[in-house]
Amino acid sequence: MTDRVNPVHISAVGVKNVRYFAAPKGREGGLPWVSVDDLFSALSMPRKVKLGFKSDLRNSADWKGVMVSVLTDEGRVDIFPNWAAGAFIGAAREHYHA
């Protein structure tokens, strides 16, 4: 986490803005990466759920390395690939019956 990056796109999800970033250096893929915290905020997820999910992304053998931190002008932002955001939204819908 050395180079500063800025979002390539910002889009409203519900009433919250979600920032999208280019894939970090050394990561493949042309799809955008998504701010984890922005997505949680847009989905009004409880803080406890957010902390548990982020812990799993950092520590689970299956998910380790999926989430990365980047430095922006506003500070550190945890991001994950578009496919992981889609999987999370699907799981949240199933869990919360949204």
HELIX and SHEET records of a PDB file:
HELIX    1   1 VAL A   36  ALA A   42  1                                   7    
HELIX    2   2 ARG A   47  ASN A   59  1                                  13    
HELIX    3   3 ASN A   82  TYR A   96  1                                  15    
SHEET    1   A 5 HIS A   9  VAL A  13  0                                        
SHEET    2   A 5 LYS A  16  PHE A  21 -1                                        
SHEET    3   A 5 TRP A  33  SER A  35 -1                                        
SHEET    4   A 5 GLY A  75  PRO A  81 -1                                        
SHEET    5   A 5 VAL A  68  THR A  72 -1                                        
END                                                                             
